[in-house]
Amino acid sequence: MKSTTALLASMTGLIVLAGCAQQNPVANSNTDPAATYASAAGVSTEIQTMPDEFEFSTYEDGSEAKADMSDPSFVAVKGSATIDAAIDPAIWFRLIRSHERRFVVEFEHPDSMTVLANVKIVDRLLGTFNVVTKPDTIDGSITSRQWIKKPLADRAVRKAVFVRHRIVSDDAVSENEDREDGFRDGWSRWRLTAISGVEITSDDGTRQINSVRLQTNGGVDLTVTDPLALIRRPDLTRIPPSTRVHVTATTSDPTDVVVLYSRWGRMRLTPTAPGVWEGGFLTPAEGGLRHVAVNALSHGTLFEDNGPYDSKAWGVPFVVGPDAVAAQP
């Protein structure tokens, strides 16, 4: 992903929308609906209609671990506990119990016909990281399993750009475009034009991901070094349905536990060199915008009963589809 810093230049206004529209100083109960839609509240409304673009379920497990989507080509290393590890996990999963979202919206007016909304979406995720240990034998006695619940507090950040333009023609096509947002105010609806990946960091986290690379035999080769770099919506990487994708991730600590997440499953990536982790997945058969997330966990998160939860994840968006012709404008 290459940063499109030009999209963020020359900002002329700043509105912070914290959590919901009623906190927007421009939009209040005395403002007409068209003006509310033109404000940060309208941008947030559009975001709420796009669950695929702005979802966070890729990264979570739920009340139990996600299904294993391990690639048979990478089954050699599963990372069982070392002899000096305090615990030997049999099952582990991340449970999000609380999700709060807020928006930071910065408006830019490049000309009299156009308004840009540069948006930062911030998610606060609270819950537990759960580790269930394997039974062990100590002095001839079999110990029972432990269920260790570690407090989880994560902050997820992603960026997006929305554009709205003035309607100047009075033909039928322009009239229909003017009506798309529900108002006859001479302006189009807010349209998503650029989006970033997502970076999710635990409170006081120390993990560092350096790069994530996605490759296919069909010629896709995407390397991400900044998950928050903006990319134009039509330029998102497109991968055909049911295609094998090779994933290579690099981190700064060779003792990390690195996991690949998708909405439909997860797999433990295999260390192939110090700080290098590899694996693969199949894209779903159904088209649309999807994400995969690479999650680096500290060794102590999984293998120490009193080790703190320490996590960093990068989510990478891509489009499941045959070619760029079908990309959304």
C-alpha positions, -999 to +999 in steps of 0.1 A: +000+000+000+013+034-009+004+064+012-018+090-006-008+120+014-023+143-012-057+133-001-050+147+034-035+181+023-049+216+028-074+208+056-097+237+063-120+225+090-120+201+119-149+184+136-145+156+161-174+131+163-169+111+195-190+080+194-222+093+180-238+122+161-252+140+190-217+150+201-210+168+168-211+206+174-225+212+138-253+186+140-279+191+167-316+188+172-321+223+158-303+216+125-322+205+095-316+169+083-297+180+051-273+200+072-268+171+096-260+148+067-235+173+054-217+172+087-196+145+104-228+129+115-236+121+079-202+106+073-206+084+103-241+073+090-225+062+057-198+042+076-225+024+095-239+011+062-205-005+053-200-034+077-175-051+053-152-021+049-151-012+086-156-045+104-134-057+133-147-093+135-117-106+115-096-101+146-118-117+173-126-153+181-158-151+201-168-174+229-145-201+215-115-204+192-122-198+155-120-228+131-085-239+121-077-230+085-042-243+085-026-248+051-013-284+047+018-269+032+027-253+065+020-278+093+055-285+105+056-261+135+027-256+158+047-240+186+041-262+216+055-250+249+092-251+256+106-270+286+109-237+306+074-225+297+051-219+327+020-233+310+012-254+279-019-241+262-044-265+246-069-239+236-068-201+234-092-175+222-099-137+223-133-127+235-144-091+229-171-081+254-173-043+248-169-023+215-170+014+214-164+034+182-157+071+176-148+092+146-124+120+140-135+139+108-115+166+091-132+184+063-113+197+033-126+219+005-103+216-026-127+237-047-162+251-045-177+220-060-161+193-037-159+184+000-135+158+013-140+141+047-108+127+060-118+102+087-101+083+114-121+055+129-111+045+164-124+013+181-120+006+217-121-032+223-124-047+259-126-083+269-104-112+278-077-133+263-084-169+274-059-197+277-070-232+286-040-254+295-034-290+287-034-315+316+001-321+329+018-348+350+037-336+381+053-361+405+031-388+390-001-370+394-022-356+365-031-320+370-064-305+359-067-280+332-065-243+340-086-216+324-066-184+325-084-152+317-061-122+309-076-087+307-078-075+271-078-038+262-071-029+225-073+002+204-079-002+167-073+026+142-081+029+105-085+057+080-109+066+052-117+094+028-152+103+017-161+127-011-193+148-018-198+170-048-222+197-059-249+188-085-249+214-113-270+198-140-308+195-140-311+164-161-328+132-149-294+115-140-283+144-119-317+147-102-315+110-092-280+116-079-292+145-059-319+123-043-295+095-033-288+110+002-325+116+008-324+153+003-329+177-026-300+200-015-279+201-047-252+178-033-244+141-039-243+116-011-210+109+008-190+083-012-160+062+000-130+069-022-100+057-002-095+033+027-066+020+048-060-012+067-063-013+104-038-014+132-048-029+166-026-024+196-030-036+232-026-011+260+012-009+268+018-033+240+054-040+229+049-061+198+061-048+164+051-060+130+074-049+102+057-061+071+029-083+057+031-098+022+003-114+002+012-134-030-006-156-055+005-177-085-017-154-105+006-124-101-007-107-070+022-095-049+013-070-022+036-059+006+023-037+034+047-018+056+022+008+069-013-005+076-027+030+078-016+041+044-046+051+023-053+035-010-080+045-035-110+023-033-107+012-070-070+003-065-075-022-037-058-055-045-082-079-062-078-117-058-100-142-076-124-164-055-111-197-042-074-187-048-045-198-026-027-168-010+008-171+004+013-149+035+047-138+048+050-117+079+080-102+096+082-091+133+109-077+155+109-106+180+117-141+169+099-155+200+065-140+189+035-162+183+021-150+150-014-159+139-033-153+107-069-143+111-098-141+087-136-138+093-139-175+085-110-189+105-074-186+118-041-204+116-008-203+134+019-191+110+051-211+108+085-195+116+108-200+086+137-177+097+143-155+127+115-130+127+099-144+095+065-163+095+047-179+067+014-196+059-015-195+034-052-193+030-079-197+003-100-167-006-137-173-001-159-182-031-182-152-025-169-119-039-167-086-020-144-067+002-126-089+028-098-085+054-071-107+067-052-098+099-017-108+110-015-109+148+018-109+167+015-121+204+043-121+229+055-155+240+044-147+275+008-140+264+004-177+256+030-195+276+031-177+310+002-178+334+011-144+348+024-129+316+004-098+304-016-098+273+007-082+247-006-079+211-002-061+178-023-068+147-025-055+112-056-059+091-052-058+053-082-052+030-086-067-004-114-074-029-124-109-039-132-105-075-120-115-110-106-082-123-103-045-117-132-037-140-157-047-113-142-024-087-165+001-071-158+038-079 
